[in-house]
Amino acid sequence: MKILIVDDNLQTREIIRMSLDKSGHKVVETNNCVDALRILFENGFDLIISGILQPILDGLQFCYRVKTNEKTKKIPFIICIPGGIGEKELEYLENLGADCILNNTLPQTEFVAELDRFINEVNNNNIKLKIPSSRIDKIQLQNYSRYFLEKFVGITTKYQTVFECAGDGIVVLKDYKFVECNKKALEIFGSRLGDILGAYPYDLSPENQSDGRNSKEKAIEIMNDALSGKPVFFEWQYKRPDGSLFDAEVTLRRFELPDGVYLLALIRDITERKRIQDKLRMSEELFRTVVESARDCIFIKNSSLKYVMVNKCTAKLFGVEREEIIGKSDTDFFTPEIAKQIIAEDKKVLAGEIVEGFPVKTIRGKKIKFHTIKVPLYD
Protein backbone atom coordinates (compact mmCIF):
# COMPACT_ATOMS: atom_id res chain seq x y z
CA MET A 1 0.00 0.00 0.00
CA LYS A 2 1.27 3.47 -0.88
CA ILE A 3 0.70 5.82 2.04
CA LEU A 4 1.11 9.61 2.42
CA ILE A 5 1.95 10.90 5.93
CA VAL A 6 1.42 14.60 6.65
CA ASP A 7 2.45 16.04 10.02
CA ASP A 8 4.72 18.88 11.12
CA ASN A 9 5.76 16.84 14.17
CA LEU A 10 8.84 14.82 13.23
CA GLN A 11 8.44 12.36 16.12
CA THR A 12 4.87 11.53 15.11
CA ARG A 13 5.90 10.99 11.50
CA GLU A 14 8.75 8.68 12.53
CA ILE A 15 6.49 6.54 14.73
CA ILE A 16 3.99 6.09 11.91
CA ARG A 17 6.64 5.57 9.24
CA MET A 18 8.56 2.93 11.22
CA SER A 19 5.36 0.99 11.85
CA LEU A 20 4.38 1.13 8.17
CA ASP A 21 7.88 0.25 6.98
CA LYS A 22 7.80 -2.93 9.08
CA SER A 23 4.58 -3.94 7.32
CA GLY A 24 6.12 -3.40 3.90
CA HIS A 25 4.17 -0.31 2.92
CA LYS A 26 5.62 2.36 0.64
CA VAL A 27 5.65 5.64 2.58
CA VAL A 28 5.96 9.25 1.44
CA GLU A 29 6.02 11.94 4.12
CA THR A 30 5.90 15.73 4.31
CA ASN A 31 5.64 18.27 7.12
CA ASN A 32 2.85 20.46 5.70
CA CYS A 33 -0.44 20.19 3.86
CA VAL A 34 0.51 22.61 1.09
CA ASP A 35 3.28 20.31 -0.13
CA ALA A 36 1.00 17.33 0.55
CA LEU A 37 -1.57 18.63 -1.95
CA ARG A 38 1.11 18.95 -4.61
CA ILE A 39 2.53 15.50 -3.88
CA LEU A 40 -0.96 14.00 -3.81
CA PHE A 41 -1.93 15.32 -7.23
CA GLU A 42 1.39 14.25 -8.74
CA ASN A 43 1.24 10.71 -7.32
CA GLY A 44 -1.40 8.13 -6.55
CA PHE A 45 -1.91 7.02 -2.92
CA ASP A 46 -3.95 4.29 -1.24
CA LEU A 47 -4.15 6.00 2.16
CA ILE A 48 -3.56 9.42 3.70
CA ILE A 49 -2.61 9.97 7.36
CA SER A 50 -2.62 13.59 8.55
CA GLY A 51 -2.34 15.54 11.78
CA ILE A 52 -4.52 18.59 12.28
CA LEU A 53 -1.98 21.10 13.63
CA GLN A 54 -0.25 22.09 10.42
CA PRO A 55 1.38 25.32 9.23
CA ILE A 56 -0.44 27.49 6.65
CA LEU A 57 -3.15 24.94 5.72
CA ASP A 58 -4.36 22.80 8.63
CA GLY A 59 -5.23 19.10 8.47
CA LEU A 60 -9.00 19.64 8.65
CA GLN A 61 -9.06 21.89 5.59
CA PHE A 62 -6.66 19.48 3.86
CA CYS A 63 -9.03 16.57 4.58
CA TYR A 64 -12.04 18.43 3.22
CA ARG A 65 -10.21 19.42 0.04
CA VAL A 66 -9.11 15.83 -0.55
CA LYS A 67 -12.58 14.36 0.08
CA THR A 68 -14.40 16.89 -2.11
CA ASN A 69 -12.06 16.50 -5.08
CA GLU A 70 -13.19 14.04 -7.75
CA LYS A 71 -9.66 12.71 -8.25
CA THR A 72 -8.90 12.04 -4.58
CA LYS A 73 -12.22 11.57 -2.78
CA LYS A 74 -11.98 7.77 -2.76
CA ILE A 75 -8.67 7.72 -0.86
CA PRO A 76 -9.22 6.64 2.78
CA PHE A 77 -8.25 9.46 5.14
CA ILE A 78 -7.01 9.11 8.73
CA ILE A 79 -6.92 12.20 10.95
CA CYS A 80 -4.58 12.02 13.93
CA ILE A 81 -5.61 14.18 16.87
CA PRO A 82 -3.67 15.08 20.05
CA GLY A 83 -6.33 13.89 22.50
CA GLY A 84 -9.70 12.25 22.96
CA ILE A 85 -12.93 13.53 21.41
CA GLY A 86 -16.64 13.36 22.09
CA GLU A 87 -19.62 12.75 19.83
CA LYS A 88 -19.75 16.40 18.76
CA GLU A 89 -16.12 16.41 17.60
CA LEU A 90 -16.55 13.03 15.92
CA GLU A 91 -19.49 14.40 13.94
CA TYR A 92 -17.43 17.43 12.88
CA LEU A 93 -14.60 15.26 11.60
CA GLU A 94 -16.89 12.85 9.78
CA ASN A 95 -18.63 15.81 8.15
CA LEU A 96 -15.24 16.69 6.70
CA GLY A 97 -14.87 13.19 5.28
CA ALA A 98 -12.47 11.66 7.82
CA ASP A 99 -12.72 7.86 7.58
CA CYS A 100 -10.78 7.20 10.77
CA ILE A 101 -9.77 9.31 13.78
CA LEU A 102 -6.75 8.21 15.81
CA ASN A 103 -5.57 9.64 19.11
CA ASN A 104 -1.80 10.03 18.72
CA THR A 105 -1.34 10.70 22.43
CA LEU A 106 -2.11 7.03 23.18
CA PRO A 107 0.80 4.77 24.18
CA GLN A 108 2.76 3.93 21.05
CA THR A 109 1.76 0.26 21.05
CA GLU A 110 -1.94 1.13 21.29
CA PHE A 111 -1.67 3.79 18.59
CA VAL A 112 0.16 1.45 16.20
CA ALA A 113 -2.37 -1.33 16.89
CA GLU A 114 -5.28 0.98 16.01
CA LEU A 115 -3.47 2.09 12.86
CA ASP A 116 -2.79 -1.50 11.77
CA ARG A 117 -6.41 -2.46 12.42
CA PHE A 118 -7.72 0.26 10.12
CA ILE A 119 -5.18 -0.54 7.39
CA ASN A 120 -6.28 -4.20 7.50
CA GLU A 121 -9.88 -3.13 7.10
CA VAL A 122 -8.91 -1.00 4.08
CA ASN A 123 -7.02 -3.94 2.55
CA ASN A 124 -10.03 -6.21 3.10
CA ASN A 125 -12.47 -3.63 1.73
CA ASN A 126 -14.32 -3.58 5.04
CA ILE A 127 -14.71 0.17 5.38
CA LYS A 128 -17.36 2.43 3.97
CA LEU A 129 -15.80 5.72 2.96
CA LYS A 130 -17.28 8.79 4.62
CA ILE A 131 -19.02 11.29 2.38
CA PRO A 132 -18.23 14.89 3.37
CA SER A 133 -21.15 17.18 4.07
CA SER A 134 -22.06 19.40 1.12
CA ARG A 135 -23.37 22.02 3.54
CA ILE A 136 -19.95 23.07 4.83
CA ASP A 137 -18.95 26.50 3.54
CA LYS A 138 -15.72 28.42 3.98
CA ILE A 139 -16.84 30.03 7.22
CA GLN A 140 -17.90 26.73 8.82
CA LEU A 141 -14.61 25.14 7.80
CA GLN A 142 -12.67 27.93 9.46
CA ASN A 143 -14.82 27.60 12.57
CA TYR A 144 -14.09 23.84 12.70
CA SER A 145 -10.37 24.55 12.43
CA ARG A 146 -10.41 27.19 15.17
CA TYR A 147 -12.49 24.94 17.44
CA PHE A 148 -10.08 22.00 17.23
CA LEU A 149 -6.95 24.13 17.43
CA GLU A 150 -8.19 25.81 20.61
CA LYS A 151 -9.53 22.55 22.07
CA PHE A 152 -6.34 20.55 21.80
CA VAL A 153 -3.58 23.03 22.53
CA GLY A 154 -5.30 26.17 23.75
CA ILE A 155 -3.37 28.12 21.13
CA THR A 156 -3.11 28.04 17.39
CA THR A 157 0.01 26.96 15.56
CA LYS A 158 2.77 29.53 15.29
CA TYR A 159 1.69 30.33 11.74
CA GLN A 160 -1.94 30.78 12.75
CA THR A 161 -0.81 32.89 15.69
CA VAL A 162 1.18 35.20 13.41
CA PHE A 163 -1.80 35.34 11.03
CA GLU A 164 -4.31 36.20 13.74
CA CYS A 165 -2.11 38.49 15.85
CA ALA A 166 -0.57 40.52 13.02
CA GLY A 167 -0.86 44.27 13.41
CA ASP A 168 -1.99 44.60 9.79
CA GLY A 169 -5.04 43.15 8.11
CA ILE A 170 -4.16 40.00 6.15
CA VAL A 171 -6.47 38.87 3.38
CA VAL A 172 -6.18 36.01 0.90
CA LEU A 173 -7.86 36.27 -2.49
CA LYS A 174 -8.66 33.65 -5.11
CA ASP A 175 -10.43 34.36 -8.41
CA TYR A 176 -10.43 38.05 -7.36
CA LYS A 177 -12.53 37.27 -4.25
CA PHE A 178 -11.64 37.35 -0.55
CA VAL A 179 -11.40 33.73 0.71
CA GLU A 180 -9.60 34.20 4.03
CA CYS A 181 -8.85 37.02 6.45
CA ASN A 182 -7.49 37.55 9.94
CA LYS A 183 -9.05 39.26 12.95
CA LYS A 184 -7.27 42.55 12.27
CA ALA A 185 -8.85 42.70 8.82
CA LEU A 186 -12.30 42.24 10.37
CA GLU A 187 -11.48 45.03 12.82
CA ILE A 188 -10.26 47.39 10.10
CA PHE A 189 -13.31 46.77 7.93
CA GLY A 190 -15.68 46.82 10.90
CA SER A 191 -17.25 43.70 9.43
CA ARG A 192 -18.14 40.11 10.22
CA LEU A 193 -16.38 37.25 8.47
CA GLY A 194 -19.46 36.56 6.34
CA ASP A 195 -19.43 40.15 5.04
CA ILE A 196 -15.91 39.77 3.66
CA LEU A 197 -15.51 36.18 2.45
CA GLY A 198 -16.78 35.81 -1.09
CA ALA A 199 -16.74 39.56 -1.70
CA TYR A 200 -14.65 41.34 -4.32
CA PRO A 201 -12.38 44.18 -3.15
CA TYR A 202 -14.49 46.69 -5.06
CA ASP A 203 -17.60 45.46 -3.23
CA LEU A 204 -16.02 46.94 -0.09
CA SER A 205 -15.05 50.21 -1.78
CA PRO A 206 -16.77 53.44 -2.83
CA GLU A 207 -17.79 53.64 -6.48
CA ASN A 208 -14.72 55.72 -7.33
CA GLN A 209 -11.29 56.08 -5.78
CA SER A 210 -9.82 59.41 -4.65
CA ASP A 211 -8.13 59.83 -8.06
CA GLY A 212 -11.56 59.65 -9.74
CA ARG A 213 -11.08 56.19 -11.24
CA ASN A 214 -13.81 53.58 -11.02
CA SER A 215 -13.00 51.22 -8.11
CA LYS A 216 -13.93 48.03 -9.98
CA GLU A 217 -11.86 48.84 -13.06
CA LYS A 218 -8.86 49.95 -11.00
CA ALA A 219 -9.04 46.96 -8.63
CA ILE A 220 -9.10 44.45 -11.48
CA GLU A 221 -6.17 46.20 -13.15
CA ILE A 222 -4.11 46.10 -9.93
CA MET A 223 -4.97 42.45 -9.21
CA ASN A 224 -4.01 41.48 -12.76
CA ASP A 225 -0.63 43.16 -12.24
CA ALA A 226 -0.13 41.15 -9.05
CA LEU A 227 -1.27 37.91 -10.70
CA SER A 228 1.33 38.46 -13.42
CA GLY A 229 3.98 38.19 -10.71
CA LYS A 230 4.64 41.85 -9.96
CA PRO A 231 4.76 42.80 -6.27
CA VAL A 232 2.24 45.65 -5.99
CA PHE A 233 2.09 48.41 -3.36
CA PHE A 234 -0.64 51.05 -3.50
CA GLU A 235 -3.08 53.19 -1.53
CA TRP A 236 -6.76 52.33 -1.59
CA GLN A 237 -9.98 53.72 -0.12
CA TYR A 238 -12.38 51.18 1.36
CA LYS A 239 -15.96 51.48 2.55
CA ARG A 240 -17.25 49.94 5.79
CA PRO A 241 -20.78 48.51 6.19
CA ASP A 242 -21.81 51.69 8.04
CA GLY A 243 -20.83 53.76 5.00
CA SER A 244 -17.69 55.29 6.52
CA LEU A 245 -14.56 55.41 4.37
CA PHE A 246 -10.99 54.64 5.35
CA ASP A 247 -7.67 54.91 3.57
CA ALA A 248 -5.29 51.96 3.47
CA GLU A 249 -1.88 50.97 2.22
CA VAL A 250 -2.04 47.62 0.47
CA THR A 251 0.74 45.22 -0.47
CA LEU A 252 -0.34 42.53 -2.92
CA ARG A 253 1.63 39.40 -3.81
CA ARG A 254 0.90 36.26 -5.80
CA PHE A 255 1.43 32.75 -4.44
CA GLU A 256 0.44 29.31 -5.69
CA LEU A 257 -1.09 26.21 -4.15
CA PRO A 258 -1.90 22.99 -5.99
CA ASP A 259 -5.55 24.02 -6.27
CA GLY A 260 -4.84 27.38 -7.86
CA VAL A 261 -3.27 30.82 -7.79
CA TYR A 262 -3.88 33.12 -4.83
CA LEU A 263 -3.12 36.70 -3.85
CA LEU A 264 -1.94 37.69 -0.38
CA ALA A 265 -2.90 41.22 0.66
CA LEU A 266 -1.49 43.10 3.65
CA ILE A 267 -3.81 45.98 4.51
CA ARG A 268 -2.82 48.83 6.84
CA ASP A 269 -5.33 51.48 7.89
CA ILE A 270 -3.64 54.86 7.33
CA THR A 271 -6.69 57.06 7.92
CA GLU A 272 -5.18 58.67 11.00
CA ARG A 273 -1.83 59.15 9.30
CA LYS A 274 -3.52 60.78 6.32
CA ARG A 275 -5.47 63.04 8.67
CA ILE A 276 -2.25 64.13 10.39
CA GLN A 277 -0.54 64.62 7.01
CA ASP A 278 -3.45 66.75 5.78
CA LYS A 279 -3.36 68.79 8.97
CA LEU A 280 0.41 69.22 8.62
CA ARG A 281 -0.01 70.22 4.98
CA MET A 282 -2.56 72.84 5.94
CA SER A 283 -0.25 74.08 8.69
CA GLU A 284 2.65 74.31 6.22
CA GLU A 285 0.49 76.18 3.73
CA LEU A 286 -0.60 78.61 6.44
CA PHE A 287 3.02 79.07 7.53
CA ARG A 288 4.10 79.67 3.94
CA THR A 289 1.33 82.20 3.42
CA VAL A 290 2.23 84.12 6.58
CA VAL A 291 5.96 84.07 5.78
CA GLU A 292 5.50 85.18 2.18
CA SER A 293 3.05 87.93 3.14
CA ALA A 294 5.28 89.35 5.88
CA ARG A 295 6.95 92.73 5.37
CA ASP A 296 9.80 91.59 7.63
CA CYS A 297 12.75 89.45 6.62
CA ILE A 298 12.21 85.82 7.65
CA PHE A 299 14.76 83.10 7.07
CA ILE A 300 15.81 79.68 8.34
CA LYS A 301 19.35 78.35 8.61
CA ASN A 302 20.48 74.80 9.19
CA SER A 303 23.01 73.58 11.77
CA SER A 304 25.81 74.48 9.34
CA LEU A 305 24.50 78.05 9.37
CA LYS A 306 23.57 77.95 5.71
CA TYR A 307 20.29 79.45 4.50
CA VAL A 308 17.66 76.81 3.72
CA MET A 309 14.61 79.10 3.48
CA VAL A 310 14.16 82.82 2.88
CA ASN A 311 11.03 84.83 2.16
CA LYS A 312 10.52 87.38 -0.60
CA CYS A 313 11.37 90.28 1.67
CA THR A 314 14.79 88.78 2.49
CA ALA A 315 15.58 88.18 -1.18
CA LYS A 316 14.55 91.74 -2.01
CA LEU A 317 16.82 93.09 0.74
CA PHE A 318 19.82 91.20 -0.67
CA GLY A 319 18.83 92.20 -4.20
CA VAL A 320 19.04 88.67 -5.55
CA GLU A 321 16.73 85.76 -6.33
CA ARG A 322 15.94 83.37 -3.49
CA GLU A 323 17.73 80.53 -5.28
CA GLU A 324 20.97 82.58 -5.07
CA ILE A 325 20.73 82.68 -1.26
CA ILE A 326 19.73 79.08 -0.50
CA GLY A 327 22.76 76.98 0.46
CA LYS A 328 25.00 79.97 1.15
CA SER A 329 26.22 81.44 4.44
CA ASP A 330 26.62 84.97 5.77
CA THR A 331 30.27 85.05 4.65
CA ASP A 332 28.91 85.21 1.10
CA PHE A 333 26.96 88.43 1.76
CA PHE A 334 28.71 90.35 4.55
CA THR A 335 32.18 91.59 5.38
CA PRO A 336 34.32 89.18 7.41
CA GLU A 337 33.84 91.30 10.55
CA ILE A 338 30.03 91.41 10.32
CA ALA A 339 29.82 87.76 9.24
CA LYS A 340 31.87 86.83 12.34
CA GLN A 341 29.40 88.68 14.59
CA ILE A 342 26.39 87.00 12.95
CA ILE A 343 27.96 83.53 13.26
CA ALA A 344 28.65 84.12 16.96
CA GLU A 345 24.99 85.03 17.48
CA ASP A 346 23.79 82.06 15.48
CA LYS A 347 25.90 79.64 17.53
CA LYS A 348 24.14 80.87 20.67
CA VAL A 349 20.82 80.15 18.98
CA LEU A 350 21.99 76.66 18.06
CA ALA A 351 22.81 76.19 21.74
CA GLY A 352 19.17 76.92 22.59
CA GLU A 353 19.19 80.66 23.29
CA ILE A 354 16.80 83.27 21.90
CA VAL A 355 18.89 86.19 20.66
CA GLU A 356 17.47 89.68 20.18
CA GLY A 357 19.47 92.70 19.01
CA PHE A 358 19.62 95.94 17.01
CA PRO A 359 22.65 95.46 14.74
CA VAL A 360 23.74 97.78 11.98
CA LYS A 361 24.74 95.94 8.82
CA THR A 362 26.01 97.10 5.48
CA ILE A 363 24.10 95.50 2.61
CA ARG A 364 24.86 96.42 -0.97
CA GLY A 365 26.90 99.40 0.24
CA LYS A 366 24.12 100.78 2.43
CA LYS A 367 24.10 100.78 6.24
CA ILE A 368 20.85 99.47 7.67
CA LYS A 369 19.79 99.14 11.30
CA PHE A 370 17.83 95.97 12.08
CA HIS A 371 15.74 94.66 14.92
CA THR A 372 16.51 90.96 14.89
CA ILE A 373 15.00 88.13 16.87
CA LYS A 374 16.51 84.68 16.36
CA VAL A 375 15.01 81.56 17.89
CA PRO A 376 16.04 77.87 17.68
CA LEU A 377 13.93 75.49 15.61
CA TYR A 378 13.73 71.78 16.49
CA ASP A 379 12.98 68.81 14.20
C-alpha positions in Angstrom: 0.0 0.0 0.0 1.3 3.5 -0.9 0.7 5.8 2.0 1.1 9.6 2.4 2.0 10.9 5.9 1.4 14.6 6.7 2.5 16.0 10.0 4.7 18.9 11.1 5.8 16.8 14.2 8.8 14.8 13.2 8.4 12.4 16.1 4.9 11.5 15.1 5.9 11.0 11.5 8.7 8.7 12.5 6.5 6.5 14.7 4.0 6.1 11.9 6.6 5.6 9.2 8.6 2.9 11.2 5.4 1.0 11.9 4.4 1.1 8.2 7.9 0.2 7.0 7.8 -2.9 9.1 4.6 -3.9 7.3 6.1 -3.4 3.9 4.2 -0.3 2.9 5.6 2.4 0.6 5.7 5.6 2.6 6.0 9.3 1.4 6.0 11.9 4.1 5.9 15.7 4.3 5.6 18.3 7.1 2.9 20.5 5.7 -0.4 20.2 3.9 0.5 22.6 1.1 3.3 20.3 -0.1 1.0 17.3 0.5 -1.6 18.6 -2.0 1.1 19.0 -4.6 2.5 15.5 -3.9 -1.0 14.0 -3.8 -1.9 15.3 -7.2 1.4 14.3 -8.7 1.2 10.7 -7.3 -1.4 8.1 -6.6 -1.9 7.0 -2.9 -4.0 4.3 -1.2 -4.2 6.0 2.2 -3.6 9.4 3.7 -2.6 10.0 7.4 -2.6 13.6 8.5 -2.3 15.5 11.8 -4.5 18.6 12.3 -2.0 21.1 13.6 -0.2 22.1 10.4 1.4 25.3 9.2 -0.4 27.5 6.7 -3.1 24.9 5.7 -4.4 22.8 8.6 -5.2 19.1 8.5 -9.0 19.6 8.6 -9.1 21.9 5.6 -6.7 19.5 3.9 -9.0 16.6 4.6 -12.0 18.4 3.2 -10.2 19.4 0.0 -9.1 15.8 -0.5 -12.6 14.4 0.1 -14.4 16.9 -2.1 -12.1 16.5 -5.1 -13.2 14.0 -7.8 -9.7 12.7 -8.3 -8.9 12.0 -4.6 -12.2 11.6 -2.8 -12.0 7.8 -2.8 -8.7 7.7 -0.9 -9.2 6.6 2.8 -8.3 9.5 5.1 -7.0 9.1 8.7 -6.9 12.2 10.9 -4.6 12.0 13.9 -5.6 14.2 16.9 -3.7 15.1 20.0 -6.3 13.9 22.5 -9.7 12.2 23.0 -12.9 13.5 21.4 -16.6 13.4 22.1 -19.6 12.8 19.8 -19.8 16.4 18.8 -16.1 16.4 17.6 -16.6 13.0 15.9 -19.5 14.4 13.9 -17.4 17.4 12.9 -14.6 15.3 11.6 -16.9 12.8 9.8 -18.6 15.8 8.1 -15.2 16.7 6.7 -14.9 13.2 5.3 -12.5 11.7 7.8 -12.7 7.9 7.6 -10.8 7.2 10.8 -9.8 9.3 13.8 -6.8 8.2 15.8 -5.6 9.6 19.1 -1.8 10.0 18.7 -1.3 10.7 22.4 -2.1 7.0 23.2 0.8 4.8 24.2 2.8 3.9 21.1 1.8 0.3 21.0 -1.9 1.1 21.3 -1.7 3.8 18.6 0.2 1.4 16.2 -2.4 -1.3 16.9 -5.3 1.0 16.0 -3.5 2.1 12.9 -2.8 -1.5 11.8 -6.4 -2.5 12.4 -7.7 0.3 10.1 -5.2 -0.5 7.4 -6.3 -4.2 7.5 -9.9 -3.1 7.1 -8.9 -1.0 4.1 -7.0 -3.9 2.5 -10.0 -6.2 3.1 -12.5 -3.6 1.7 -14.3 -3.6 5.0 -14.7 0.2 5.4 -17.4 2.4 4.0 -15.8 5.7 3.0 -17.3 8.8 4.6 -19.0 11.3 2.4 -18.2 14.9 3.4 -21.2 17.2 4.1 -22.1 19.4 1.1 -23.4 22.0 3.5 -19.9 23.1 4.8 -18.9 26.5 3.5 -15.7 28.4 4.0 -16.8 30.0 7.2 -17.9 26.7 8.8 -14.6 25.1 7.8 -12.7 27.9 9.5 -14.8 27.6 12.6 -14.1 23.8 12.7 -10.4 24.6 12.4 -10.4 27.2 15.2 -12.5 24.9 17.4 -10.1 22.0 17.2 -6.9 24.1 17.4 -8.2 25.8 20.6 -9.5 22.5 22.1 -6.3 20.5 21.8 -3.6 23.0 22.5 -5.3 26.2 23.8 -3.4 28.1 21.1 -3.1 28.0 17.4 0.0 27.0 15.6 2.8 29.5 15.3 1.7 30.3 11.7 -1.9 30.8 12.7 -0.8 32.9 15.7 1.2 35.2 13.4 -1.8 35.3 11.0 -4.3 36.2 13.7 -2.1 38.5 15.8 -0.6 40.5 13.0 -0.9 44.3 13.4 -2.0 44.6 9.8 -5.0 43.1 8.1 -4.2 40.0 6.2 -6.5 38.9 3.4 -6.2 36.0 0.9 -7.9 36.3 -2.5 -8.7 33.6 -5.1 -10.4 34.4 -8.4 -10.4 38.0 -7.4 -12.5 37.3 -4.2 -11.6 37.3 -0.6 -11.4 33.7 0.7 -9.6 34.2 4.0 -8.8 37.0 6.5 -7.5 37.5 9.9 -9.1 39.3 13.0 -7.3 42.5 12.3 -8.8 42.7 8.8 -12.3 42.2 10.4 -11.5 45.0 12.8 -10.3 47.4 10.1 -13.3 46.8 7.9 -15.7 46.8 10.9 -17.2 43.7 9.4 -18.1 40.1 10.2 -16.4 37.2 8.5 -19.5 36.6 6.3 -19.4 40.1 5.0 -15.9 39.8 3.7 -15.5 36.2 2.5 -16.8 35.8 -1.1 -16.7 39.6 -1.7 -14.7 41.3 -4.3 -12.4 44.2 -3.1 -14.5 46.7 -5.1 -17.6 45.5 -3.2 -16.0 46.9 -0.1 -15.0 50.2 -1.8 -16.8 53.4 -2.8 -17.8 53.6 -6.5 -14.7 55.7 -7.3 -11.3 56.1 -5.8 -9.8 59.4 -4.7 -8.1 59.8 -8.1 -11.6 59.6 -9.7 -11.1 56.2 -11.2 -13.8 53.6 -11.0 -13.0 51.2 -8.1 -13.9 48.0 -10.0 -11.9 48.8 -13.1 -8.9 50.0 -11.0 -9.0 47.0 -8.6 -9.1 44.5 -11.5 -6.2 46.2 -13.1 -4.1 46.1 -9.9 -5.0 42.5 -9.2 -4.0 41.5 -12.8 -0.6 43.2 -12.2 -0.1 41.1 -9.1 -1.3 37.9 -10.7 1.3 38.5 -13.4 4.0 38.2 -10.7 4.6 41.8 -10.0 4.8 42.8 -6.3 2.2 45.7 -6.0 2.1 48.4 -3.4 -0.6 51.0 -3.5 -3.1 53.2 -1.5 -6.8 52.3 -1.6 -10.0 53.7 -0.1 -12.4 51.2 1.4 -16.0 51.5 2.6 -17.3 49.9 5.8 -20.8 48.5 6.2 -21.8 51.7 8.0 -20.8 53.8 5.0 -17.7 55.3 6.5 -14.6 55.4 4.4 -11.0 54.6 5.3 -7.7 54.9 3.6 -5.3 52.0 3.5 -1.9 51.0 2.2 -2.0 47.6 0.5 0.7 45.2 -0.5 -0.3 42.5 -2.9 1.6 39.4 -3.8 0.9 36.3 -5.8 1.4 32.7 -4.4 0.4 29.3 -5.7 -1.1 26.2 -4.2 -1.9 23.0 -6.0 -5.5 24.0 -6.3 -4.8 27.4 -7.9 -3.3 30.8 -7.8 -3.9 33.1 -4.8 -3.1 36.7 -3.8 -1.9 37.7 -0.4 -2.9 41.2 0.7 -1.5 43.1 3.6 -3.8 46.0 4.5 -2.8 48.8 6.8 -5.3 51.5 7.9 -3.6 54.9 7.3 -6.7 57.1 7.9 -5.2 58.7 11.0 -1.8 59.1 9.3 -3.5 60.8 6.3 -5.5 63.0 8.7 -2.2 64.1 10.4 -0.5 64.6 7.0 -3.4 66.7 5.8 -3.4 68.8 9.0 0.4 69.2 8.6 0.0 70.2 5.0 -2.6 72.8 5.9 -0.2 74.1 8.7 2.6 74.3 6.2 0.5 76.2 3.7 -0.6 78.6 6.4 3.0 79.1 7.5 4.1 79.7 3.9 1.3 82.2 3.4 2.2 84.1 6.6 6.0 84.1 5.8 5.5 85.2 2.2 3.1 87.9 3.1 5.3 89.4 5.9 7.0 92.7 5.4 9.8 91.6 7.6 12.8 89.4 6.6 12.2 85.8 7.7 14.8 83.1 7.1 15.8 79.7 8.3 19.4 78.4 8.6 20.5 74.8 9.2 23.0 73.6 11.8 25.8 74.5 9.3 24.5 78.0 9.4 23.6 78.0 5.7 20.3 79.5 4.5 17.7 76.8 3.7 14.6 79.1 3.5 14.2 82.8 2.9 11.0 84.8 2.2 10.5 87.4 -0.6 11.4 90.3 1.7 14.8 88.8 2.5 15.6 88.2 -1.2 14.6 91.7 -2.0 16.8 93.1 0.7 19.8 91.2 -0.7 18.8 92.2 -4.2 19.0 88.7 -5.6 16.7 85.8 -6.3 15.9 83.4 -3.5 17.7 80.5 -5.3 21.0 82.6 -5.1 20.7 82.7 -1.3 19.7 79.1 -0.5 22.8 77.0 0.5 25.0 80.0 1.1 26.2 81.4 4.4 26.6 85.0 5.8 30.3 85.0 4.7 28.9 85.2 1.1 27.0 88.4 1.8 28.7 90.3 4.5 32.2 91.6 5.4 34.3 89.2 7.4 33.8 91.3 10.5 30.0 91.4 10.3 29.8 87.8 9.2 31.9 86.8 12.3 29.4 88.7 14.6 26.4 87.0 12.9 28.0 83.5 13.3 28.7 84.1 17.0 25.0 85.0 17.5 23.8 82.1 15.5 25.9 79.6 17.5 24.1 80.9 20.7 20.8 80.1 19.0 22.0 76.7 18.1 22.8 76.2 21.7 19.2 76.9 22.6 19.2 80.7 23.3 16.8 83.3 21.9 18.9 86.2 20.7 17.5 89.7 20.2 19.5 92.7 19.0 19.6 95.9 17.0 22.7 95.5 14.7 23.7 97.8 12.0 24.7 95.9 8.8 26.0 97.1 5.5 24.1 95.5 2.6 24.9 96.4 -1.0 26.9 99.4 0.2 24.1 100.8 2.4 24.1 100.8 6.2 20.8 99.5 7.7 19.8 99.1 11.3 17.8 96.0 12.1 15.7 94.7 14.9 16.5 91.0 14.9 15.0 88.1 16.9 16.5 84.7 16.4 15.0 81.6 17.9 16.0 77.9 17.7 13.9 75.5 15.6 13.7 71.8 16.5 13.0 68.8 14.2 
